[in-house]
Amino acid sequence: MKKITIKTLADKKQRREKIVSITAYDYTFARILDQGDVDMILVGDSASNVCAGYQTTLPITLDEMIYHSRSVRRGVQRALLLADLPFLSYQASVEQAVLSAGRLMKEAEVEGVKLEGGEIMADTIYRLAHIGIPVMAHIGLTPQAQHQLGGRLVQGKDEKEAKRLKEEAKILEEAGAFALLLELIPTKLAKEITDSINIPTIGIGAGPHCDGQILVCYDLLGMDKDFNPKYLRKYAELHDTISQAVQDYSMDVRKADYPGDSESYTSYSNK
């Protein structure tokens, strides 16, 4: 079993091999994903939505991200493990970002962090990268700024905005980011950015030309019937499977069919 590192991802880009990334939040899923040949696992601040039920990623705290990251860490041996820096854990100053990222590295043993924002984050990325903290940058739709952006909308649709994103991608690469996440941007723009920089791009809602792709594990497994963005392909429909299993269990308990003899113990034996 060969451990995936940031160098592995850089080599994959050079060889034009696609990078497989998934977002996870707990030990059980992380262990399954790691055994499923995933290259990178991200502990996303989207835990705020899918685990805690908030409408945005904004409420989750650094302490909560550390908890989720520690849980995932125990299930991961092969994949590269990253964690999101949550809202207001890094924007106030470079020093704040160093302390927050340092806590994730020390307390959760992640192997890098992801943060949102373009050129304004260049100094922060430079400092983190040059003290040994790998950073994945994130441009396009940045969910922590969705109120300012007017919602979860595709970014870079006009020429001026597209030019800005292309320029920011190069600035973030030069600052020391080891990879760049592109979220909700047009396919053509994502390809132009991917071709213009030497670090891997990871897409979500950014078309097929990125160096890799990322989805939330709950989303690709179809656990939320109401979440159906254009970019999402569901590889299972676990919402229906789980719902039916719970209904079957409830029925069996109520009619005293569970537990049966095969699920019960005798008085003098553990068998």
C-alpha positions in Angstrom: 0.0 0.0 0.0 1.7 3.2 -1.2 0.9 6.3 0.8 -0.4 9.2 -1.2 1.4 12.5 -0.7 1.3 16.0 -2.3 4.2 14.8 -4.5 2.0 11.9 -5.7 -0.7 14.4 -6.8 1.9 16.6 -8.6 3.2 13.5 -10.4 -0.3 12.5 -11.4 -0.8 15.9 -13.1 2.4 15.5 -15.0 1.4 12.1 -16.2 -2.2 13.3 -16.9 -3.6 10.8 -14.5 -6.9 11.8 -12.8 -7.0 12.5 -9.1 -9.9 11.0 -7.1 -11.1 13.0 -4.1 -14.0 12.6 -1.7 -15.2 14.6 1.3 -15.9 12.7 4.5 -16.6 13.5 8.2 -16.3 10.3 10.3 -14.3 7.2 10.9 -16.6 4.6 9.4 -17.0 6.4 6.0 -13.3 7.3 6.0 -12.2 3.7 6.4 -14.4 2.6 3.6 -13.3 5.4 1.3 -9.6 4.8 2.1 -10.0 1.1 1.2 -11.7 2.2 -2.1 -8.6 3.5 -3.7 -9.3 7.2 -3.2 -6.3 9.5 -3.6 -7.4 12.3 -1.3 -10.0 12.7 1.5 -11.1 16.1 2.6 -12.8 16.8 5.9 -15.0 19.5 4.6 -16.6 22.4 6.5 -19.7 21.1 4.7 -20.1 19.0 7.8 -22.0 22.1 9.0 -24.7 21.2 6.4 -24.7 17.5 6.2 -23.8 16.5 9.7 -25.2 19.4 11.8 -28.1 20.5 9.6 -27.2 24.2 9.1 -28.1 26.0 5.9 -24.5 27.2 5.3 -21.0 26.2 6.1 -20.5 29.3 8.3 -21.6 28.0 11.8 -19.1 25.2 12.1 -16.2 26.0 14.5 -12.5 25.1 14.5 -13.0 22.8 17.5 -15.7 21.0 15.6 -13.5 20.7 12.5 -10.8 19.2 14.7 -13.3 16.7 16.1 -14.4 15.5 12.6 -10.8 15.5 11.4 -9.6 13.4 14.3 -12.4 10.9 13.6 -11.5 10.7 9.9 -7.8 10.4 10.6 -8.4 7.1 12.5 -9.9 5.6 9.4 -7.3 6.8 6.8 -4.0 5.0 6.1 -3.4 5.4 2.4 -5.1 8.6 1.1 -3.8 12.1 1.5 -5.9 13.7 4.3 -6.8 17.4 4.2 -9.2 19.5 6.3 -11.0 22.8 5.7 -10.2 25.9 7.7 -13.6 27.0 8.8 -15.0 30.6 8.5 -13.2 33.2 10.6 -10.5 30.8 11.7 -8.0 32.3 9.2 -9.3 35.5 7.6 -8.5 37.9 10.5 -4.7 37.7 10.1 -1.8 35.5 8.8 -1.0 34.7 12.4 -4.5 33.5 13.1 -4.3 31.2 10.0 -1.0 29.8 11.2 -2.4 28.9 14.7 -5.7 27.5 13.3 -3.9 25.4 10.6 -1.3 24.3 13.2 -4.0 23.0 15.5 -5.5 20.9 12.7 -2.1 19.5 11.9 -1.1 18.8 15.6 -4.4 17.8 17.1 -6.0 15.9 14.1 -2.8 14.9 12.3 -4.1 16.1 8.9 -1.5 16.4 6.2 -2.7 19.8 4.8 -5.4 22.3 4.9 -7.8 24.0 2.4 -8.8 27.6 2.5 -11.1 29.7 0.4 -10.3 33.0 -1.4 -8.2 34.4 -4.2 -5.4 37.0 -4.3 -6.3 38.3 -0.8 -5.2 34.9 0.6 -1.8 34.9 -1.1 0.2 36.1 1.9 -1.5 33.6 4.2 -0.8 30.7 1.8 2.8 31.8 1.4 3.3 31.8 5.2 1.6 28.5 5.7 3.5 26.8 2.9 6.8 28.1 4.0 6.5 26.8 7.6 5.6 23.3 6.3 1.8 23.3 6.1 0.6 22.2 2.7 -2.3 24.4 1.4 -5.0 23.7 -1.2 -6.4 27.0 -2.4 -10.1 27.3 -3.4 -11.6 29.8 -6.0 -14.8 30.1 -8.0 -17.8 29.7 -5.8 -16.4 30.0 -2.2 -19.3 28.9 0.0 -18.0 30.8 3.0 -18.7 34.0 1.0 -22.0 32.9 -0.6 -23.9 35.7 1.0 -21.6 38.2 -0.6 -21.8 36.3 -3.9 -25.6 36.2 -3.9 -26.0 32.5 -3.3 -24.5 29.3 -4.8 -24.1 30.7 -8.3 -21.7 29.8 -11.1 -18.7 32.1 -11.1 -16.5 33.4 -14.0 -19.3 33.6 -16.6 -18.3 36.9 -18.0 -14.9 37.9 -19.5 -13.9 40.2 -16.7 -14.6 37.6 -14.0 -13.0 34.8 -16.0 -9.8 36.9 -16.4 -9.7 37.6 -12.6 -10.0 33.9 -11.8 -7.2 33.0 -14.2 -5.0 35.6 -12.7 -5.8 34.5 -9.2 -5.0 30.9 -10.0 -1.4 31.9 -11.0 -1.0 34.1 -7.9 -2.0 31.3 -5.6 0.3 28.9 -7.3 3.2 31.3 -6.9 2.3 31.8 -3.3 2.9 28.1 -2.6 -0.5 26.4 -2.9 0.1 22.7 -3.8 -3.3 22.4 -5.5 -6.3 24.4 -6.4 -10.0 23.6 -6.0 -12.3 25.0 -8.7 -15.9 25.2 -7.7 -18.9 26.1 -10.0 -17.1 27.6 -12.9 -17.6 27.1 -16.7 -15.9 24.1 -18.3 -13.9 26.2 -20.7 -12.6 28.4 -18.0 -11.6 25.5 -15.8 -9.7 24.0 -18.7 -7.8 27.2 -19.3 -6.9 27.5 -15.6 -5.8 23.8 -15.5 -3.6 24.2 -18.5 -2.1 27.5 -17.3 -0.7 26.3 -13.9 1.6 23.5 -12.8 -0.3 22.5 -9.7 -3.2 20.1 -9.8 -6.8 21.4 -10.1 -9.6 19.6 -8.4 -13.1 20.3 -9.7 -16.6 20.3 -8.3 -19.0 21.7 -10.8 -16.1 22.7 -13.1 -16.3 20.2 -15.9 -14.2 17.2 -17.0 -10.9 19.0 -17.8 -9.7 19.5 -14.2 -6.9 17.2 -13.0 -9.2 15.6 -10.5 -12.7 15.7 -9.1 -14.2 15.8 -5.6 -17.7 15.0 -4.3 -19.2 14.8 -0.8 -19.6 11.1 0.1 -23.2 11.6 1.2 -24.0 13.2 -2.1 -22.5 10.6 -4.4 -24.2 7.9 -2.3 -27.6 9.6 -2.8 -28.4 10.1 0.9 -30.3 13.4 0.4 -33.1 13.1 -2.1 -33.6 16.9 -2.1 -30.0 17.8 -3.1 -29.7 17.5 -6.9 -27.3 20.1 -8.4 -26.4 19.8 -12.0 -22.9 18.6 -11.4 -23.8 15.7 -9.1 -23.9 12.2 -10.3 -25.4 9.8 -7.7 -23.7 6.4 -7.7 -26.2 4.9 -5.3 -29.6 5.8 -3.8 -28.9 5.0 -0.1 -31.7 7.3 1.1 -34.2 4.8 -0.2 -32.2 1.8 0.9 -31.7 3.1 4.5 -35.3 4.2 4.8 -36.6 0.8 3.7 -34.2 -1.0 6.1 -35.5 1.1 9.0 -39.1 0.4 8.1 -38.4 -3.3 7.8 -36.6 -3.3 11.2 -39.5 -1.3 12.8 -42.0 -3.8 11.4 -40.1 -6.8 12.6 -39.8 -5.4 16.2 -43.4 -4.5 16.4 -44.6 -8.0 15.3 -42.0 -9.7 17.6 -40.2 -11.2 14.7 -36.9 -9.6 15.8 -34.9 -10.8 17.5 -35.5 -14.5 16.6 -33.9 -17.6 17.9 -30.8 -17.1 15.7 -30.2 -13.6 17.1 -30.8 -14.6 20.8 -28.5 -16.2 23.4 -29.1 -19.2 25.5 -29.0 -19.0 29.3 -25.6 -20.6 29.7 -23.8 -19.8 26.4 -22.6 -16.8 24.5 -23.4 -18.7 21.3 
